[in-house]
Each structure stands twice: as C-alpha cells, then as structure tokens.
Amino acid sequence: MRKKVEPVILDYNKLKSPQLKKICEDRGIVCNPTIKDMVQSLKLDDENKFIYHTTQEKKKQGWWLIGIDYRNRTELVRMGQLVEKKQSQLMGYYSVPRLYYRMEEEFVYLDKK
C-alpha cells in the first residue's frame, strides 16, 4: 500500500529574491521583480488563481500566434469578438494554461504590465 505524501508548502516570505525569481521563472510567472509582488504571485499560483500574461509570437509566414490564459475573461471576450468578425481563429490546440489563436495583425491586449 502506498503512503500518502503530504504536499510541500513553501514559506515564500523566508526566501530571498534570487530564489523567488527562479521559482517564478520555472512556473512561467511574469511579475514585478519585487519580493512582495513575487510572493503574492506565487501564492496566487499555488491557489490556481494567478492569471498568466498574454503571449504573442510572430510566425515566419507573417501571422501572429496569440496565447491567452483561459482564466483571463477580459482578453477571451475581446478575442471572441475578433473570432466572430473573422479577424482571428482558434487554433485548436491548447497548453496549460493558455488557449491559442491565430491573427493576421498584432493583438493589442490589456494585461500589459
């Protein structure tokens, strides 16, 4: 019979800035490099409440690949409006935590920090 393994809970307040930066980078969290902001972002991520930034990548063919966190309702609504206008299309592939869309023009998003 397997033993039940308790999750390891880190006390982020005891970690130093380089350690917090490393954890944020490993999780793909983009935030201000202050200890307070990094701790807050990591705690939100632990609770599955952190909203990841929207990504954009220009492809060789000239179109843009846009990745939007599925919890970012504002950006998903805006992208949905563009899909209805045929200015964007859902690519049909996903990764945690993003949905990917294709656009011919760069997507101007609201969650830039």
Residue pairs with C-beta under 8 A, 6 or more apart in sequence:
10 23
10 42
12 20
12 23
12 38
12 39
12 42
12 43
13 39
15 23
17 33
17 35
17 38
20 35
20 38
20 39
20 42
21 33
21 38
23 38
23 42
24 30
24 31
24 38
24 41
24 42
27 42
27 45
28 52
29 38
29 41
29 42
29 45
29 50
29 52
30 52
30 53
30 113
31 37
31 38
31 40
31 41
31 113
32 38
32 113
41 50
44 50
49 71
51 69
51 71
51 72
51 111
52 69
52 72
52 97
52 98
53 69
53 111
53 112
53 113
54 66
54 67
54 68
54 69
54 72
54 75
54 107
54 109
54 111
55 65
55 66
55 67
55 98
56 64
56 65
56 66
56 67
56 106
56 107
56 109
57 64
57 65
57 67
58 64
58 65
58 106
59 65
62 104
63 102
63 103
63 104
64 102
64 103
64 104
64 105
64 106
64 107
65 91
65 100
65 101
65 102
66 79
66 88
66 100
66 101
66 102
66 103
66 107
67 95
67 98
67 99
67 100
67 101
68 75
68 76
68 79
68 98
68 99
68 100
68 101
68 109
69 75
69 97
69 98
70 76
70 97
70 98
70 99
71 97
72 111
74 110
74 111
75 109
75 110
75 111
76 99
78 109
78 110
79 88
79 101
79 107
82 88
82 101
82 103
82 107
83 89
83 90
83 101
87 103
87 104
87 105
88 101
88 102
88 103
88 107
89 101
89 102
90 99
90 100
90 101
91 100
91 101
91 102
93 100
94 100
101 107
